[in-house]
Amino acid sequence: MKKAPKLSDAERSEIGILLGKNYSLRSIATALGRSPNTISEEIARNSVQGMYKPTSAKVKAYVRRKYAKYQGKKIQESMDLRWYIIVRLQAHWNPDEIAGAMRQEKRSFYASKTSIYEWLRSEWGQYYCRYLDSERYYARKRKPKPERYMIPDRVGIEMRPAGATNRTRYGHWEGDTVVSGKKTGSTAALVVTVERKTRFVAARAIPNLRPESFNGAVCDIQLNLAPMRSLTLDNGIENRWHGLLSVPAYFCDPYASWQKGSVENANKMIRKYLPKGMGLATVTPTRLEDILWIINNKPRKILGYKSAAQVAKEKGVLRS
């Protein structure tokens, strides 16, 4: 029977992004539509020196899968190993007990319980499934869980106006947060917004990631702008109260932060001045203004080497 699908490379990339934003394991699981146990196991198994990096996790997962297939084949090709397993299956041991006994006895051969199950459900081991307590010849099917959204009244990015998607209209924005480093113990963050066509960046500091703090920052940013036509966000808990904003919000697909690439790029530029890992509670409004001035007033190739501030003023994105 069919198992729950393995984590994809895109999901691993999203886990890395959300961990960098200090999301809890439960919040990450909800955003990805996975169980918290799956996320916890992924981080525990595929971290390197206590750090979870998507590229390293992909390699470790690939090697583990490849090795597991080899283990299943190894059972079939090793007579001693195969008979050790068969004899104990006939004595009504389960694969976990068999694998544990091999380890305790320090045998010259070994197969994990997962490898034993893989072998049992292959063409070689089907006959011996009769000795399992369940006599199940295939993996158990898991009942699909009802789809849950962390964001009430969520509207997907596919419903966003064409003028926002193809960047033919001004006034369509993206939003995101930059958070303090975990070790600092600070809950302070930045709300960062970017106008998609001009690449103009506006940001405000907030004391925490509560929805009311996020909404307050967006409303404050809007005071200096022409009316926003739309705001594209991710599925973070800080965006739960989007319905109270005066601008319609559209949400990226789960584990698809690349769909709001302009604000992700703006976050990287801000991180040059406020490095990842630092606490943001000490960032004054003046310091943040200085950083935004540098970013918005440098020439950008994508704008024909005009600055974002220059284009935003010319096109009426900013209030005069």
C-alpha positions as CSV (number, residue, x, y, z in Angstrom):
1,M,0.0,0.0,0.0
2,K,1.1,3.5,-0.7
3,K,3.2,5.4,1.9
4,A,3.0,9.1,2.5
5,P,5.1,10.9,-0.2
6,K,8.7,11.6,0.8
7,L,9.8,15.2,1.3
8,S,10.7,16.9,-2.0
9,D,13.7,19.1,-2.7
10,A,11.4,22.1,-2.8
11,E,10.0,21.2,0.6
12,R,13.5,20.9,2.0
13,S,14.3,24.4,0.6
14,E,11.2,25.8,2.3
15,I,12.1,24.2,5.6
16,G,15.4,25.9,5.4
17,I,13.8,29.3,4.7
18,L,11.2,29.0,7.5
19,L,13.8,27.8,10.0
20,G,15.8,30.9,9.2
21,K,12.7,32.9,10.1
22,N,12.5,31.1,13.5
23,Y,9.2,29.3,12.6
24,S,8.3,26.6,15.1
25,L,8.3,23.0,13.8
26,R,4.5,22.9,14.1
27,S,4.1,26.1,12.1
28,I,6.4,24.7,9.4
29,A,4.5,21.4,9.3
30,T,1.2,23.3,8.9
31,A,2.6,25.5,6.1
32,L,3.8,22.4,4.2
33,G,0.8,20.2,5.0
34,R,2.9,17.7,6.8
35,S,2.9,16.3,10.3
36,P,5.2,17.9,12.9
37,N,6.8,14.4,13.4
38,T,7.8,14.4,9.7
39,I,9.5,17.8,10.0
40,S,11.2,17.0,13.3
41,E,12.5,13.7,11.9
42,E,13.7,15.4,8.7
43,I,15.7,18.1,10.6
44,A,17.1,15.5,13.1
45,R,18.2,13.0,10.4
46,N,19.5,15.4,7.8
47,S,21.2,18.2,9.8
48,V,25.0,18.6,9.6
49,Q,26.8,19.6,12.8
50,G,23.5,20.8,14.3
51,M,22.6,23.0,11.3
52,Y,19.9,22.2,8.8
53,K,20.9,23.2,5.2
54,P,18.6,22.2,2.4
55,T,21.5,21.3,0.0
56,S,23.2,19.0,2.6
57,A,19.8,17.5,3.6
58,K,19.1,16.6,-0.1
59,V,22.4,14.8,-0.4
60,K,22.0,12.9,2.9
61,A,18.5,11.8,2.1
62,Y,19.6,10.6,-1.4
63,V,22.5,8.6,0.1
64,R,20.2,7.1,2.7
65,R,17.6,6.0,0.1
66,K,20.3,4.6,-2.1
67,Y,21.8,2.7,0.8
68,A,18.4,1.4,1.9
69,K,17.8,-0.1,-1.5
70,Y,21.2,-1.7,-1.3
71,Q,20.4,-3.1,2.1
72,G,17.2,-4.8,0.7
73,K,19.2,-6.4,-2.0
74,K,21.9,-7.4,0.4
75,I,19.4,-9.5,2.4
76,Q,18.6,-11.5,-0.7
77,E,22.3,-11.9,-1.6
78,S,23.5,-12.9,1.8
79,M,22.4,-16.5,2.8
80,D,23.5,-16.0,6.5
81,L,21.6,-12.8,6.8
82,R,18.6,-14.0,5.0
83,W,18.3,-17.2,7.1
84,Y,18.8,-15.3,10.3
85,I,15.8,-13.1,9.4
86,I,13.6,-16.0,8.1
87,V,14.1,-18.2,11.2
88,R,13.1,-15.4,13.5
89,L,10.2,-14.4,11.4
90,Q,9.0,-18.0,11.7
91,A,9.3,-17.6,15.5
92,H,6.9,-14.6,15.1
93,W,9.6,-11.9,15.8
94,N,8.9,-8.6,14.1
95,P,11.5,-6.8,11.9
96,D,12.3,-4.3,14.7
97,E,13.0,-7.1,17.1
98,I,15.1,-8.9,14.5
99,A,17.2,-5.8,13.7
100,G,17.6,-5.1,17.5
101,A,18.8,-8.6,18.2
102,M,21.4,-8.5,15.4
103,R,22.8,-5.3,16.8
104,Q,22.9,-6.6,20.4
105,E,24.5,-9.9,19.3
106,K,27.1,-7.9,17.3
107,R,26.7,-10.1,14.3
108,S,28.9,-9.8,11.3
109,F,25.9,-8.9,9.2
110,Y,23.1,-6.4,9.8
111,A,19.9,-5.0,8.3
112,S,17.7,-2.3,9.7
113,K,14.0,-2.9,10.4
114,T,13.2,-0.7,7.4
115,S,15.4,-2.8,5.1
116,I,13.8,-6.0,6.4
117,Y,10.3,-4.5,5.6
118,E,11.6,-3.5,2.1
119,W,12.8,-7.0,1.5
120,L,9.6,-8.6,2.8
121,R,7.5,-6.5,0.4
122,S,9.8,-7.1,-2.5
123,E,9.3,-10.1,-4.9
124,W,12.0,-12.0,-2.9
125,G,10.4,-11.7,0.5
126,Q,6.6,-11.7,-0.2
127,Y,6.3,-15.4,0.9
128,Y,7.5,-14.6,4.4
129,C,5.0,-11.8,5.0
130,R,2.7,-14.5,6.3
131,Y,4.7,-14.6,9.5
132,L,4.1,-10.9,10.3
133,D,1.4,-10.4,13.0
134,S,-0.6,-8.4,10.5
135,E,0.1,-10.7,7.6
136,R,0.2,-7.5,5.5
137,Y,2.0,-7.8,2.2
138,Y,2.0,-4.0,1.6
139,A,2.6,-0.9,3.6
140,R,-0.4,0.4,5.4
141,K,-2.3,3.2,3.6
142,R,-2.6,6.3,5.7
143,K,-6.0,8.0,5.6
144,P,-5.6,11.4,4.0
145,K,-6.0,14.2,6.5
146,P,-8.4,17.0,5.6
147,E,-6.5,20.0,4.2
148,R,-6.0,22.7,6.8
149,Y,-5.1,26.3,6.3
150,M,-3.3,28.4,8.9
151,I,-4.6,31.5,7.0
152,P,-8.4,32.2,7.3
153,D,-10.0,33.2,4.0
154,R,-6.7,32.6,2.2
155,V,-6.7,33.6,-1.5
156,G,-4.0,31.8,-3.6
157,I,-1.5,33.6,-5.8
158,E,-3.2,32.2,-8.9
159,M,-6.1,34.6,-8.3
160,R,-3.7,37.6,-8.2
161,P,-4.4,40.3,-10.9
162,A,-2.5,39.8,-14.1
163,G,-1.0,43.3,-13.8
164,A,0.7,42.1,-10.6
165,T,1.9,38.8,-12.0
166,N,3.4,40.2,-15.2
167,R,4.5,43.5,-13.6
168,T,2.6,45.6,-16.1
169,R,0.9,47.7,-13.5
170,Y,2.3,49.8,-10.6
171,G,1.1,49.5,-7.1
172,H,1.4,45.7,-6.6
173,W,3.5,44.8,-3.6
174,E,5.2,41.8,-1.9
175,G,5.6,41.5,1.9
176,D,7.8,39.4,4.2
177,T,9.5,39.5,7.5
178,V,13.2,39.5,8.6
179,V,13.6,38.0,12.1
180,S,16.2,38.2,14.9
181,G,18.6,35.4,15.5
182,K,17.5,32.6,17.7
183,K,20.4,32.8,20.1
184,T,19.6,36.5,20.9
185,G,16.3,35.6,22.5
186,S,14.7,38.6,20.7
187,T,11.3,38.5,19.1
188,A,11.9,41.8,17.2
189,A,11.6,41.6,13.4
190,L,11.3,43.8,10.3
191,V,8.3,43.9,8.0
192,V,9.7,44.4,4.5
193,T,7.6,45.3,1.5
194,V,8.7,45.7,-2.2
195,E,6.8,47.2,-5.1
196,R,7.0,44.6,-7.8
197,K,7.5,46.9,-10.8
198,T,9.8,49.6,-9.4
199,R,11.5,47.4,-6.8
200,F,11.1,50.2,-4.2
201,V,11.6,48.8,-0.7
202,A,9.8,50.0,2.4
203,A,10.2,48.5,5.9
204,R,9.2,48.9,9.5
205,A,10.5,47.4,12.8
206,I,8.0,45.4,14.9
207,P,8.4,44.0,18.4
208,N,7.1,40.5,17.5
209,L,5.5,38.4,14.8
210,R,2.0,38.7,16.1
211,P,-0.6,39.5,13.4
212,E,-1.5,42.9,15.0
213,S,2.2,43.9,14.8
214,F,2.5,42.9,11.2
215,N,-0.8,44.7,10.2
216,G,0.3,47.9,12.1
217,A,3.5,48.0,10.2
218,V,1.8,47.6,6.8
219,C,-0.7,50.3,7.6
220,D,2.2,52.6,8.6
221,I,4.0,51.9,5.4
222,Q,0.9,52.7,3.4
223,L,0.8,56.2,4.8
224,N,3.6,57.2,2.5
225,L,2.4,55.4,-0.6
226,A,-0.2,55.7,-3.3
227,P,-2.9,53.1,-2.6
228,M,-1.6,49.5,-2.8
229,R,-3.4,47.4,-5.4
230,S,-2.3,44.0,-4.0
231,L,0.0,42.5,-1.5
232,T,1.6,39.1,-2.0
233,L,2.5,37.2,1.2
234,D,3.7,33.8,2.3
235,N,1.8,31.5,4.7
236,G,3.3,32.7,7.9
237,I,1.3,33.1,11.1
238,E,1.9,36.8,11.1
239,N,-0.4,37.1,8.1
240,R,-3.5,35.6,9.7
241,W,-5.3,38.9,10.0
242,H,-4.8,40.0,6.4
243,G,-8.6,40.5,6.1
244,L,-8.3,43.6,8.3
245,L,-5.9,45.3,5.8
246,S,-7.2,47.8,3.3
247,V,-5.3,46.0,0.5
248,P,-6.3,42.6,-0.9
249,A,-3.7,39.9,0.0
250,Y,-2.7,36.9,-2.1
251,F,-0.7,34.0,-0.8
252,C,2.2,32.0,-2.3
253,D,1.8,28.2,-2.6
254,P,3.2,26.2,0.3
255,Y,7.0,25.8,0.1
256,A,7.2,28.3,-2.8
257,S,8.8,31.5,-1.4
258,W,10.4,32.0,-4.8
259,Q,6.9,33.2,-5.9
260,K,7.7,36.5,-4.1
261,G,11.3,36.7,-5.2
262,S,11.4,40.6,-5.2
263,V,11.0,40.8,-1.4
264,E,13.3,37.8,-0.9
265,N,16.0,39.7,-2.8
266,A,15.3,42.8,-0.8
267,N,15.8,40.8,2.4
268,K,19.2,39.7,1.2
269,M,20.2,43.3,0.6
270,I,19.0,44.3,4.1
271,R,21.0,41.4,5.5
272,K,24.2,43.0,4.2
273,Y,23.7,45.7,6.9
274,L,21.8,43.6,9.5
275,P,23.5,40.2,9.3
276,K,21.6,37.0,10.0
277,G,21.8,36.0,13.6
278,M,21.8,39.5,15.1
279,G,19.0,40.8,17.4
280,L,16.9,43.4,15.7
281,A,15.5,45.1,18.8
282,T,18.4,47.5,18.8
283,V,17.8,48.7,15.2
284,T,16.6,52.3,15.5
285,P,14.1,53.9,12.9
286,T,17.0,56.1,11.8
287,R,19.3,53.2,11.2
288,L,16.6,51.4,9.2
289,E,15.9,54.6,7.2
290,D,19.6,54.9,6.3
291,I,19.7,51.3,5.1
292,L,16.6,51.7,2.9
293,W,17.9,55.0,1.5
294,I,21.1,53.2,0.3
295,I,19.1,50.4,-1.2
296,N,16.4,52.6,-2.9
297,N,18.9,55.1,-4.3
298,K,21.5,52.9,-6.0
299,P,21.2,52.4,-9.8
300,R,19.6,49.1,-10.7
301,K,20.3,47.3,-14.0
302,I,16.7,46.0,-14.2
303,L,15.5,49.7,-14.1
304,G,17.8,50.9,-16.8
305,Y,20.3,52.0,-14.2
306,K,17.8,54.3,-12.6
307,S,17.2,54.0,-8.8
308,A,14.1,52.4,-7.4
309,A,13.3,55.7,-5.6
310,Q,13.6,57.7,-8.8
311,V,11.3,55.4,-10.7
312,A,8.8,55.1,-7.8
313,K,8.5,59.0,-7.7
314,E,8.2,59.2,-11.5
315,K,5.4,56.6,-11.6
316,G,3.4,57.9,-8.7
317,V,4.1,54.9,-6.4
318,L,5.0,57.3,-3.6
319,R,2.8,60.1,-2.2
320,S,4.0,63.5,-3.4
